Every structure is written in C-alpha cells, then in structure tokens.
Amino acid sequence: MHSKHLITGALTLTVAMFAALQSVDAAERVKVRGTVESLDGDTLKVKSRDGSDVTVALKSGWNVSGVVQAAVGDIKPGDFVGIASQPTDSGINGAIEVVIFPAAMKGTGEGDRPWDSAPNSSMTNATVADAVTSVNGPTLTLTYKGGQRKISIPKGTPVVTLAAATKADVKPGAGVFITGEQTDATTVSAERVAVGLNGTVPPM
C-alpha cells in the first residue's frame, strides 16, 4: 500500500509539473529542447537541437517529470490532449506532436495559443470531441472553452504521455524539454525538467 501511494504521489507531481511546462505563461518563456550532456549538482548541461550548448541553472528544489511513448490508437473521445500543429493546404492543421494527458490533468492550460516548435505552429490543449479515421490517418475534433479546432495526425507523428521520473533519469544522452528564464547568452534558469524515459525524445 505504501508503495502504491508513493507511485500515485510521484505521478501527481509529474502531472502538475508538466502542466506548468505547457502553461500559457510558458509560451512566453525560453524553451530548451535537446540532450543531456551532464548534470553536476544543480547545473545541467544540454546540447540543444540546433547544436548549441546551453547551461541550465536549476533552482533549489527543482523537480523532474517523465515522458514516455504512446500511440495514436490510445487517443479516444473524452481524452484531454496537448497537440502542437501547423497549417496545411487542406485547411486543417496537421499535428507535429501529441501529448495525451492523464485524466487528473483535464482542463489544465486549456486553449489554443502560438507555439515555437515549427513555423506558424500553435499548441492546443483541449478535449477530444470525436475522432474520424481517413486514408491520411485520424482527424480529431478538439474542443476548449471558447473554441474548437480540427487537427489531423499524419503517420509518424510523435505521440507521448506522462510517467513518474526521478533526478537519476536526467542522465547523459536523455532527451529533455525545459522552460525557464534566460539569464545570459548561454544560461537558462529553471525549476522543472521534462525528461524522456526509455529512449523517448520529448517532442514538445
């Protein structure tokens, strides 16, 4: 029973942390996407996706959340998801990545806002109203307070969900996604780290 409570508590913390990473405020902060080079105390060295070296000064009491692979088939009506997408010639946005949130996170960061993972991209945190499968893959109708958006999910789109993680998972070679404040040209200050588990690359 004690072990079960520990696991539940860890996942609850993961949900809260990832909600912060996906929040509206996070859209206005610096995002670090890359691979861990080293972690020395509260100093994290990251090789960013563009090849630059970034030093992340982790704040006292910093926390970590886990990101694991999921599948398009796991998405069902009623689920709360976060989908980064960009416009396509069809008039329906195409997904760049999908995060399936635990039920406890439903409604967190709800809405549609600009995102920076690709040109003209947006992030939509919303509930899946329905899903239609076509020859090009599923198209989801997402609803959120004050709006609705249809997003298609092309084959090969990264789909992930959340899991409990520890600081020991922030190790060389692991993929990370971090939001924080820029303190100088190569340093970011942050209090949370989302780390890919079992080789998963956080696609956010």
GROMACS elastic network, one bead per residue, 0.5 to 0.9 nm:
[ bonds ]
;  ai    aj funct       b0    kb
    1     4     6  0.50439   500
    1     5     6  0.63439   500
    1     6     6  0.87398   500
    2     5     6  0.52129   500
    2     6     6  0.63531   500
    2     7     6  0.88547   500
    3     6     6  0.50625   500
    3     7     6  0.63207   500
    3     8     6  0.86590   500
    4     7     6  0.52249   500
    4     8     6  0.61884   500
    4     9     6  0.85409   500
    5     8     6  0.50752   500
    5     9     6  0.59772   500
    5    10     6  0.84984   500
    6     9     6  0.51167   500
    6    10     6  0.61096   500
    6    11     6  0.86770   500
    7    10     6  0.51122   500
    7    11     6  0.62502   500
    7    12     6  0.86031   500
    7   164     6  0.73753   500
    8    11     6  0.52527   500
    8    12     6  0.61654   500
    8    13     6  0.86965   500
    8   164     6  0.86931   500
    9    12     6  0.50606   500
    9    13     6  0.62795   500
    9    14     6  0.86386   500
    9   164     6  0.88775   500
   10    13     6  0.51427   500
   10    14     6  0.62294   500
   10    15     6  0.87760   500
   10    65     6  0.87610   500
   10   163     6  0.84749   500
   10   164     6  0.54356   500
   10   165     6  0.75767   500
   10   166     6  0.89152   500
   11    15     6  0.61978   500
   11    16     6  0.86393   500
   11    65     6  0.82527   500
   11    66     6  0.89365   500
   11   162     6  0.79717   500
   11   163     6  0.61008   500
   11   165     6  0.82218   500
   12    15     6  0.51488   500
   12    16     6  0.63239   500
   12    17     6  0.86771   500
   12   104     6  0.79264   500
   12   105     6  0.89894   500
   12   164     6  0.82666   500
   13    16     6  0.51155   500
   13    17     6  0.61234   500
   13    18     6  0.85457   500
   13    63     6  0.86097   500
   13    64     6  0.87333   500
   13    65     6  0.76852   500
   13   164     6  0.79017   500
   14    17     6  0.51752   500
   14    18     6  0.60563   500
   14    19     6  0.84435   500
   14    63     6  0.85973   500
   14    64     6  0.71532   500
   14    66     6  0.69344   500
   14   162     6  0.72088   500
   14   163     6  0.67768   500
   14   164     6  0.57979   500
   14   165     6  0.75910   500
   14   194     6  0.87204   500
   15    18     6  0.52329   500
   15    19     6  0.60430   500
   15    20     6  0.87028   500
   15    65     6  0.77434   500
   15   101     6  0.79094   500
   15   102     6  0.73891   500
   15   104     6  0.76232   500
   15   105     6  0.63740   500
   15   162     6  0.72763   500
   15   163     6  0.83565   500
   15   164     6  0.87169   500
   16    19     6  0.51361   500
   16    20     6  0.65035   500
   16    21     6  0.89468   500
   16   105     6  0.77031   500
   17    20     6  0.51504   500
   17    21     6  0.64601   500
   17    22     6  0.88136   500
   17    63     6  0.76697   500
   17    64     6  0.75768   500
   17    65     6  0.66126   500
   17   192     6  0.67747   500
   17   193     6  0.83677   500
   17   194     6  0.82480   500
   18    22     6  0.62031   500
   18    23     6  0.84763   500
   18    64     6  0.89991   500
   18    65     6  0.67571   500
   18    66     6  0.87952   500
   18   162     6  0.82264   500
   18   192     6  0.84528   500
   18   193     6  0.87265   500
   18   194     6  0.71427   500
   19    22     6  0.51067   500
   19    23     6  0.59404   500
   19   105     6  0.74225   500
   19   108     6  0.62924   500
   19   109     6  0.67845   500
   20    23     6  0.50212   500
   20    24     6  0.84941   500
   20    25     6  0.82231   500
   20    26     6  0.71214   500
   20   108     6  0.88674   500
   20   109     6  0.82365   500
   20   179     6  0.89809   500
   20   192     6  0.85727   500
   21    24     6  0.88186   500
   21    25     6  0.86624   500
   21    26     6  0.59300   500
   21    27     6  0.87007   500
   21   177     6  0.85128   500
   21   178     6  0.72367   500
   21   179     6  0.62568   500
   21   192     6  0.77789   500
   21   193     6  0.85691   500
   21   194     6  0.81459   500
   22    25     6  0.82770   500
   22    26     6  0.62021   500
   22    27     6  0.75964   500
   22    82     6  0.81974   500
   22   108     6  0.86033   500
   22   109     6  0.66586   500
   22   123     6  0.87079   500
   22   125     6  0.85377   500
   22   204     6  0.88969   500
   23    26     6  0.51428   500
   23    27     6  0.68809   500
   23   108     6  0.77428   500
   23   109     6  0.50420   500
   23   110     6  0.84855   500
   24    27     6  0.53440   500
   24    28     6  0.74143   500
   24   109     6  0.63821   500
   24   110     6  0.87712   500
   24   111     6  0.86614   500
   24   113     6  0.76178   500
   25    28     6  0.55223   500
   25    29     6  0.68885   500
   26    29     6  0.50470   500
   26    30     6  0.77186   500
   26    31     6  0.80681   500
   26   179     6  0.64269   500
   26   180     6  0.78449   500
   27    30     6  0.80375   500
   27    31     6  0.84012   500
   27   113     6  0.80061   500
   27   114     6  0.73172   500
   27   115     6  0.65174   500
   27   116     6  0.81259   500
   27   179     6  0.87256   500
   29   179     6  0.62752   500
   29   180     6  0.58893   500
   29   181     6  0.61326   500
   29   182     6  0.81143   500
   30   178     6  0.82006   500
   30   179     6  0.55118   500
   30   180     6  0.53865   500
   30   181     6  0.58336   500
   30   182     6  0.63732   500
   30   188     6  0.76854   500
   31   116     6  0.87207   500
   31   177     6  0.71851   500
   31   178     6  0.56278   500
   31   180     6  0.65858   500
   31   181     6  0.86512   500
   31   188     6  0.89396   500
   32    46     6  0.82136   500
   32    48     6  0.66794   500
   32    49     6  0.85220   500
   32    54     6  0.79427   500
   32    56     6  0.87862   500
   32   176     6  0.77105   500
   32   177     6  0.57047   500
   32   179     6  0.61787   500
   32   180     6  0.80868   500
   32   188     6  0.83676   500
   33    46     6  0.83010   500
   33    47     6  0.83105   500
   33    48     6  0.55464   500
   33    49     6  0.60405   500
   33    50     6  0.88375   500
   33   175     6  0.76775   500
   33   176     6  0.59264   500
   33   178     6  0.66000   500
   33   179     6  0.88848   500
   33   202     6  0.80817   500
   33   203     6  0.85000   500
   33   204     6  0.80574   500
   34    46     6  0.61452   500
   34    47     6  0.54475   500
   34    50     6  0.82648   500
   34    51     6  0.85288   500
   34   174     6  0.84642   500
   34   175     6  0.57054   500
   34   176     6  0.56153   500
   34   177     6  0.68470   500
   34   178     6  0.89673   500
   34   201     6  0.86208   500
   34   202     6  0.87779   500
   35    45     6  0.85854   500
   35    46     6  0.54713   500
   35    47     6  0.52494   500
   35    48     6  0.63880   500
   35    49     6  0.76733   500
   35   172     6  0.73076   500
   35   173     6  0.56290   500
   35   174     6  0.55139   500
   35   176     6  0.59228   500
   35   177     6  0.88167   500
   35   201     6  0.86906   500
   36    39     6  0.75923   500
   36    44     6  0.73671   500
   36    45     6  0.61326   500
   36    47     6  0.64424   500
   36    48     6  0.87130   500
   36   170     6  0.70078   500
   36   171     6  0.61659   500
   36   173     6  0.53473   500
   36   174     6  0.54439   500
   36   175     6  0.63242   500
   36   176     6  0.68818   500
   37    44     6  0.77170   500
   37    45     6  0.53062   500
   37    46     6  0.53073   500
   37    47     6  0.64225   500
   37   171     6  0.75213   500
   37   173     6  0.65135   500
   37   174     6  0.83661   500
   38    43     6  0.81927   500
   38    44     6  0.59363   500
   38    45     6  0.51721   500
   38    46     6  0.72308   500
   38   170     6  0.84305   500
   38   171     6  0.66081   500
   38   172     6  0.55061   500
   38   173     6  0.87191   500
   39    42     6  0.70586   500
   39    43     6  0.57927   500
   39    45     6  0.63242   500
   39    46     6  0.89318   500
   39   170     6  0.72786   500
   39   171     6  0.68557   500
   39   172     6  0.77826   500
   40    43     6  0.52234   500
   40    44     6  0.64698   500
   40    45     6  0.84396   500
   41    44     6  0.79179   500
   41    58     6  0.87369   500
   42    56     6  0.82560   500
   42    57     6  0.62276   500
   42    59     6  0.70499   500
   42    60     6  0.75540   500
   42    62     6  0.81891   500
   43    55     6  0.69516   500
   43    56     6  0.59591   500
   43    57     6  0.50435   500
   43    58     6  0.60487   500
   44    54     6  0.83039   500
   44    55     6  0.58413   500
   44    57     6  0.64586   500
   44    58     6  0.71028   500
   44   170     6  0.88344   500
   45    53     6  0.71751   500
   45    54     6  0.59374   500
   45    56     6  0.62223   500
   45    57     6  0.88277   500
   46    52     6  0.83883   500
   46    53     6  0.59172   500
   46    54     6  0.51436   500
   46    55     6  0.63067   500
   46    56     6  0.74080   500
   46   172     6  0.89559   500
   46   176     6  0.82927   500
   47    50     6  0.80775   500
   47    51     6  0.59811   500
   47    52     6  0.58688   500
   47    54     6  0.62789   500
   47    55     6  0.89019   500
   48    51     6  0.52513   500
   48    52     6  0.53912   500
   48    53     6  0.61704   500
   48    54     6  0.67091   500
   49    52     6  0.74494   500
   50    53     6  0.89889   500
   52   186     6  0.86216   500
   53   186     6  0.70941   500
   54   185     6  0.88496   500
   54   186     6  0.52482   500
   54   187     6  0.58990   500
   54   188     6  0.73739   500
   55   186     6  0.61218   500
   55   188     6  0.62847   500
   55   189     6  0.84880   500
   56   178     6  0.87975   500
   56   180     6  0.85571   500
   56   186     6  0.85604   500
   56   187     6  0.56945   500
   56   189     6  0.56265   500
   56   190     6  0.66931   500
   57   187     6  0.69675   500
   57   188     6  0.60572   500
   57   190     6  0.63186   500
   57   191     6  0.84577   500
   58    61     6  0.82983   500
   58    62     6  0.61180   500
   58   188     6  0.84073   500
   58   189     6  0.59013   500
   58   190     6  0.50916   500
   58   191     6  0.54792   500
   58   192     6  0.76481   500
   58   193     6  0.88228   500
   59    62     6  0.54664   500
   59   189     6  0.69295   500
   59   190     6  0.59843   500
   59   191     6  0.50096   500
   59   192     6  0.84003   500
   60   191     6  0.75075   500
   61   191     6  0.74105   500
   62   190     6  0.77644   500
   62   192     6  0.56052   500
   62   193     6  0.78986   500
   63   166     6  0.79776   500
   63   167     6  0.74248   500
   63   191     6  0.64408   500
   63   193     6  0.64316   500
   63   194     6  0.87503   500
   64   164     6  0.83168   500
   64   165     6  0.62255   500
   64   166     6  0.60435   500
   64   167     6  0.61833   500
   64   169     6  0.85070   500
   64   170     6  0.80717   500
   64   191     6  0.86661   500
   64   192     6  0.56873   500
   64   194     6  0.57532   500
   64   195     6  0.70256   500
   65   162     6  0.75393   500
   65   163     6  0.68950   500
   65   164     6  0.59392   500
   65   165     6  0.52486   500
   65   166     6  0.73175   500
   65   167     6  0.88700   500
   65   192     6  0.77317   500
   65   193     6  0.63174   500
   65   195     6  0.61980   500
   65   196     6  0.86093   500
   66   161     6  0.85186   500
   66   162     6  0.56967   500
   66   164     6  0.53677   500
   66   166     6  0.80400   500
   66   169     6  0.83734   500
   66   193     6  0.85993   500
   66   194     6  0.57300   500
   66   195     6  0.51089   500
   66   196     6  0.57993   500
   66   197     6  0.61558   500
   66   202     6  0.89731   500
   67   160     6  0.64798   500
   67   161     6  0.58735   500
   67   163     6  0.58979   500
   67   164     6  0.83083   500
   67   165     6  0.84320   500
   67   194     6  0.67340   500
   67   195     6  0.59428   500
   67   197     6  0.59085   500
   67   200     6  0.68745   500
   67   201     6  0.78841   500
   67   202     6  0.62538   500
   68   159     6  0.87291   500
   68   160     6  0.54701   500
   68   161     6  0.55252   500
   68   162     6  0.59817   500
   68   163     6  0.65820   500
   68   195     6  0.88802   500
   68   196     6  0.61782   500
   68   197     6  0.56226   500
   68   198     6  0.72310   500
   68   199     6  0.83891   500
   68   200     6  0.57546   500
   68   201     6  0.82641   500
   68   202     6  0.80238   500
   69   158     6  0.79524   500
   69   159     6  0.62263   500
   69   161     6  0.63138   500
   69   162     6  0.85636   500
   69   196     6  0.87255   500
   69   197     6  0.84192   500
   69   198     6  0.86299   500
   69   199     6  0.89887   500
   69   200     6  0.61529   500
   69   201     6  0.85982   500
   69   202     6  0.89775   500
   70    73     6  0.84536   500
   70    74     6  0.69144   500
   70    99     6  0.85530   500
   70   100     6  0.79878   500
   70   158     6  0.82857   500
   70   159     6  0.53106   500
   70   161     6  0.59684   500
   71    74     6  0.53739   500
   71    75     6  0.75252   500
   71   158     6  0.81427   500
   71   159     6  0.56107   500
   71   160     6  0.72103   500
   72    75     6  0.56499   500
   72    76     6  0.89614   500
   72    98     6  0.85162   500
   72   138     6  0.82102   500
   72   153     6  0.81087   500
   72   157     6  0.85410   500
   72   158     6  0.87699   500
   72   159     6  0.65173   500
   73    76     6  0.76892   500
   74   100     6  0.83332   500
   75    78     6  0.88270   500
   75    79     6  0.66695   500
   75    80     6  0.89928   500
   75    81     6  0.84885   500
   75   100     6  0.71880   500
   75   128     6  0.81681   500
   75   131     6  0.85961   500
   76    79     6  0.58138   500
   76   128     6  0.69441   500
   76   129     6  0.86708   500
   76   130     6  0.76218   500
   76   131     6  0.73185   500
   77    80     6  0.86710   500
   77   127     6  0.75992   500
   77   129     6  0.53327   500
   77   130     6  0.51930   500
   77   131     6  0.68328   500
   77   140     6  0.88239   500
   78   127     6  0.58492   500
   78   128     6  0.52675   500
   78   129     6  0.62097   500
   78   130     6  0.80322   500
   79   100     6  0.73330   500
   79   101     6  0.74944   500
   79   102     6  0.82007   500
   79   103     6  0.72700   500
   79   106     6  0.78493   500
   79   126     6  0.83819   500
   79   127     6  0.56115   500
   79   128     6  0.55089   500
   79   129     6  0.83412   500
   80    99     6  0.88277   500
   80   100     6  0.65151   500
   80   101     6  0.57134   500
   80   102     6  0.75264   500
   80   103     6  0.70986   500
   80   105     6  0.76272   500
   80   106     6  0.53886   500
   80   107     6  0.72400   500
   80   108     6  0.89469   500
   80   125     6  0.71394   500
   80   126     6  0.55512   500
   80   128     6  0.63192   500
   80   142     6  0.88797   500
   81    98     6  0.69965   500
   81    99     6  0.55898   500
   81   101     6  0.54833   500
   81   102     6  0.87702   500
   81   106     6  0.82086   500
   81   124     6  0.78465   500
   81   125     6  0.56171   500
   81   126     6  0.56753   500
   81   127     6  0.62784   500
   81   128     6  0.72376   500
   81   142     6  0.86080   500
   82    97     6  0.83897   500
   82    98     6  0.59160   500
   82    99     6  0.50144   500
   82   100     6  0.66138   500
   82   101     6  0.73531   500
   82   109     6  0.89913   500
   82   110     6  0.86743   500
   82   123     6  0.66902   500
   82   124     6  0.54829   500
   82   126     6  0.65674   500
   82   127     6  0.88577   500
   83    95     6  0.64164   500
   83    96     6  0.73627   500
   83    97     6  0.58233   500
   83    99     6  0.62583   500
   83   100     6  0.86257   500
   83   122     6  0.81060   500
   83   123     6  0.56040   500
   83   124     6  0.52544   500
   83   125     6  0.65207   500
   83   126     6  0.84264   500
   83   151     6  0.83618   500
   83   204     6  0.87613   500
   84    94     6  0.85108   500
   84    95     6  0.58096   500
   84    96     6  0.54129   500
   84    97     6  0.54746   500
   84    98     6  0.66474   500
   84    99     6  0.87734   500
   84   115     6  0.71525   500
   84   117     6  0.76273   500
   84   118     6  0.87782   500
   84   121     6  0.65859   500
   84   122     6  0.55104   500
   84   124     6  0.63916   500
   84   125     6  0.88506   500
   84   204     6  0.74341   500
   85    93     6  0.58338   500
   85    94     6  0.52445   500
   85    96     6  0.50199   500
   85    97     6  0.71504   500
   85    98     6  0.88479   500
   85   115     6  0.86013   500
   85   117     6  0.88342   500
   85   118     6  0.82615   500
   85   120     6  0.85372   500
   85   121     6  0.53630   500
   85   122     6  0.55530   500
   85   123     6  0.65622   500
   85   124     6  0.79725   500
   85   151     6  0.73448   500
   85   152     6  0.87419   500
   85   153     6  0.89882   500
   86    92     6  0.86666   500
   86    93     6  0.51774   500
   86    94     6  0.55698   500
   86    95     6  0.66741   500
   86    96     6  0.72432   500
   86   118     6  0.74288   500
   86   119     6  0.74101   500
   86   120     6  0.59154   500
   86   122     6  0.63260   500
   86   123     6  0.89889   500
   86   151     6  0.89705   500
   87    90     6  0.82206   500
   87    91     6  0.66933   500
   87    92     6  0.64504   500
   87    94     6  0.62802   500
   87   120     6  0.72729   500
   87   121     6  0.73871   500
   88    91     6  0.56971   500
   88    92     6  0.60703   500
   88    93     6  0.55319   500
   88    94     6  0.62215   500
   89    92     6  0.75918   500
   89    93     6  0.86493   500
   90    93     6  0.79010   500
   92   139     6  0.88009   500
   92   149     6  0.83397   500
   92   150     6  0.60951   500
   92   151     6  0.58898   500
   92   152     6  0.67786   500
   93   149     6  0.82826   500
   93   150     6  0.67928   500
   93   152     6  0.63021   500
   93   153     6  0.88212   500
   94   139     6  0.88524   500
   94   150     6  0.88677   500
   94   151     6  0.55774   500
   94   153     6  0.59534   500
   94   154     6  0.68591   500
   95    98     6  0.70642   500
   95   151     6  0.62959   500
   95   152     6  0.60154   500
   95   153     6  0.50720   500
   95   154     6  0.68298   500
   95   157     6  0.68673   500
   95   158     6  0.89439   500
   96   117     6  0.82222   500
   96   118     6  0.81423   500
   96   121     6  0.85085   500
   96   153     6  0.78706   500
   96   154     6  0.83987   500
   96   157     6  0.60576   500
   96   158     6  0.72705   500
   96   203     6  0.82844   500
   96   204     6  0.86673   500
   97   153     6  0.83816   500
   97   157     6  0.56896   500
   97   159     6  0.59731   500
   97   160     6  0.81275   500
   97   203     6  0.60805   500
   97   204     6  0.66792   500
   98   153     6  0.85277   500
   98   157     6  0.75038   500
   98   158     6  0.63117   500
   98   160     6  0.62947   500
   98   161     6  0.83923   500
   98   203     6  0.80780   500
   98   204     6  0.81214   500
   99   158     6  0.85836   500
   99   159     6  0.59220   500
   99   161     6  0.54222   500
   99   162     6  0.80744   500
   99   203     6  0.87057   500
   99   204     6  0.81723   500
  100   159     6  0.74991   500
  100   160     6  0.62780   500
  100   162     6  0.76408   500
  101   104     6  0.79748   500
  101   105     6  0.61118   500
  101   106     6  0.71224   500
  101   160     6  0.88591   500
  101   161     6  0.61364   500
  101   162     6  0.68643   500
  102   105     6  0.55476   500
  102   106     6  0.71666   500
  102   161     6  0.77544   500
  102   162     6  0.73460   500
  103   106     6  0.54318   500
  104   107     6  0.88249   500
  105   108     6  0.56608   500
  106   109     6  0.88346   500
  106   110     6  0.82853   500
  106   126     6  0.81816   500
  106   127     6  0.78187   500
  107   110     6  0.52229   500
  107   111     6  0.88287   500
  107   125     6  0.77832   500
  107   126     6  0.71192   500
  107   127     6  0.79832   500
  107   144     6  0.83661   500
  108   111     6  0.89895   500
  108   125     6  0.76808   500
  108   126     6  0.88061   500
  109   124     6  0.89127   500
  109   125     6  0.62813   500
  109   126     6  0.85452   500
  110   124     6  0.73668   500
  110   126     6  0.56295   500
  110   127     6  0.86621   500
  110   144     6  0.62584   500
  110   145     6  0.72913   500
  111   123     6  0.80419   500
  111   124     6  0.57027   500
  111   125     6  0.53352   500
  111   126     6  0.63546   500
  111   143     6  0.85949   500
  111   144     6  0.56959   500
  111   145     6  0.67565   500
  111   146     6  0.81215   500
  111   147     6  0.78063   500
  112   122     6  0.67843   500
  112   123     6  0.56684   500
  112   125     6  0.64755   500
  112   126     6  0.81158   500
  112   144     6  0.80590   500
  112   147     6  0.82545   500
  112   148     6  0.89190   500
  112   149     6  0.86252   500
  113   121     6  0.88007   500
  113   122     6  0.54354   500
  113   123     6  0.54289   500
  113   124     6  0.65889   500
  113   125     6  0.89113   500
  114   120     6  0.75377   500
  114   121     6  0.61829   500
  114   123     6  0.60777   500
  114   124     6  0.88014   500
  115   118     6  0.75855   500
  115   119     6  0.86427   500
  115   120     6  0.76932   500
  115   121     6  0.53088   500
  115   123     6  0.54683   500
  116   119     6  0.69130   500
  116   120     6  0.76999   500
  116   121     6  0.62517   500
  116   122     6  0.74590   500
  116   123     6  0.88320   500
  117   120     6  0.88476   500
  117   121     6  0.66374   500
  117   122     6  0.83944   500
  117   203     6  0.87512   500
  117   204     6  0.70174   500
  118   121     6  0.53512   500
  118   122     6  0.85756   500
  124   142     6  0.81692   500
  124   144     6  0.85284   500
  124   149     6  0.81972   500
  125   142     6  0.83846   500
  125   143     6  0.87808   500
  125   144     6  0.74673   500
  126   142     6  0.56180   500
  126   143     6  0.54967   500
  126   144     6  0.50032   500
  126   145     6  0.84095   500
  126   148     6  0.85100   500
  126   149     6  0.89809   500
  127   141     6  0.83620   500
  127   142     6  0.53885   500
  127   143     6  0.53538   500
  127   144     6  0.64858   500
  128   131     6  0.73428   500
  128   140     6  0.65028   500
  128   141     6  0.59391   500
  128   143     6  0.65509   500
  129   140     6  0.74402   500
  129   141     6  0.54740   500
  129   142     6  0.56098   500
  129   143     6  0.63037   500
  130   139     6  0.84934   500
  130   140     6  0.59397   500
  130   141     6  0.54440   500
  130   142     6  0.75420   500
  131   138     6  0.63885   500
  131   139     6  0.57031   500
  131   141     6  0.63617   500
  132   137     6  0.83469   500
  132   138     6  0.54144   500
  132   139     6  0.52483   500
  132   140     6  0.64806   500
  132   141     6  0.84383   500
  133   136     6  0.77405   500
  133   137     6  0.55163   500
  133   139     6  0.62157   500
  133   140     6  0.87018   500
  134   137     6  0.51554   500
  134   138     6  0.59596   500
  134   139     6  0.75788   500
  135   138     6  0.82720   500
  136   139     6  0.86306   500
  136   152     6  0.81704   500
  136   153     6  0.81006   500
  136   154     6  0.64478   500
  136   155     6  0.74884   500
  137   152     6  0.70485   500
  137   153     6  0.60630   500
  137   154     6  0.57380   500
  137   155     6  0.63764   500
  138   151     6  0.85481   500
  138   152     6  0.58424   500
  138   153     6  0.56595   500
  138   154     6  0.75603   500
  138   155     6  0.89262   500
  139   150     6  0.66908   500
  139   151     6  0.55274   500
  139   153     6  0.61152   500
  139   154     6  0.88351   500
  140   149     6  0.82095   500
  140   150     6  0.55779   500
  140   151     6  0.53361   500
  140   152     6  0.61693   500
  140   153     6  0.78308   500
  141   148     6  0.70987   500
  141   149     6  0.58899   500
  141   151     6  0.65778   500
  141   152     6  0.88217   500
  142   147     6  0.85659   500
  142   148     6  0.55793   500
  142   149     6  0.52367   500
  142   150     6  0.60725   500
  142   151     6  0.76090   500
  143   146     6  0.82442   500
  143   147     6  0.60962   500
  143   149     6  0.65909   500
  143   150     6  0.88156   500
  144   147     6  0.53815   500
  144   148     6  0.60728   500
  144   149     6  0.85414   500
  145   148     6  0.82060   500
  153   156     6  0.84131   500
  153   157     6  0.64693   500
  154   157     6  0.58137   500
  155   158     6  0.89499   500
  156   159     6  0.87467   500
  158   201     6  0.89653   500
  158   202     6  0.88079   500
  158   203     6  0.66111   500
  159   203     6  0.81097   500
  160   200     6  0.83751   500
  160   202     6  0.77204   500
  160   203     6  0.80006   500
  163   197     6  0.84439   500
  165   168     6  0.80863   500
  165   169     6  0.64911   500
  165   170     6  0.88666   500
  165   194     6  0.88087   500
  165   195     6  0.78262   500
  165   197     6  0.79477   500
  166   169     6  0.55362   500
  166   170     6  0.75484   500
  167   170     6  0.54070   500
  167   171     6  0.82290   500
  168   171     6  0.65375   500
  169   174     6  0.76116   500
  169   195     6  0.71240   500
  169   196     6  0.82288   500
  169   197     6  0.72244   500
  170   173     6  0.86489   500
  170   174     6  0.64111   500
  170   175     6  0.84136   500
  170   176     6  0.80279   500
  170   193     6  0.82988   500
  170   194     6  0.88630   500
  170   195     6  0.64194   500
  170   196     6  0.85715   500
  171   174     6  0.57452   500
  171   175     6  0.89430   500
  172   175     6  0.87034   500
  173   199     6  0.86029   500
  174   195     6  0.67231   500
  174   196     6  0.61630   500
  174   197     6  0.74751   500
  174   198     6  0.86756   500
  174   199     6  0.68768   500
  174   200     6  0.80484   500
  174   201     6  0.76012   500
  175   194     6  0.84448   500
  175   195     6  0.57914   500
  175   196     6  0.52379   500
  175   197     6  0.82191   500
  175   199     6  0.76887   500
  175   200     6  0.70653   500
  175   202     6  0.62221   500
  176   193     6  0.67344   500
  176   194     6  0.55323   500
  176   196     6  0.61858   500
  176   201     6  0.71848   500
  176   202     6  0.61446   500
  177   193     6  0.63412   500
  177   194     6  0.51610   500
  177   195     6  0.65713   500
  177   196     6  0.85059   500
  177   201     6  0.88644   500
  177   202     6  0.62457   500
  177   203     6  0.81037   500
  177   204     6  0.70139   500
  178   190     6  0.72932   500
  178   191     6  0.87268   500
  178   192     6  0.66462   500
  178   193     6  0.52148   500
  178   194     6  0.62683   500
  178   195     6  0.87255   500
  179   188     6  0.84111   500
  179   189     6  0.85035   500
  179   190     6  0.64738   500
  179   191     6  0.84405   500
  179   192     6  0.74896   500
  179   193     6  0.78924   500
  180   188     6  0.59797   500
  180   189     6  0.53755   500
  180   191     6  0.74287   500
  180   192     6  0.82864   500
  181   187     6  0.86103   500
  181   188     6  0.54329   500
  181   189     6  0.51996   500
  181   190     6  0.66069   500
  182   185     6  0.74017   500
  182   186     6  0.79708   500
  182   187     6  0.61456   500
  182   189     6  0.64033   500
  183   186     6  0.79174   500
  183   187     6  0.56006   500
  183   188     6  0.55229   500
  183   189     6  0.65318   500
  184   187     6  0.52421   500
  184   188     6  0.72183   500
  185   188     6  0.85278   500
  190   193     6  0.78324   500
  194   202     6  0.75092   500
  195   200     6  0.83371   500
  195   201     6  0.79143   500
  195   202     6  0.68275   500
  196   199     6  0.63171   500
  196   201     6  0.52489   500
  196   202     6  0.55134   500
  197   200     6  0.53549   500
  197   201     6  0.79402   500
  197   202     6  0.89460   500
  200   203     6  0.86842   500
  201   204     6  0.89974   500
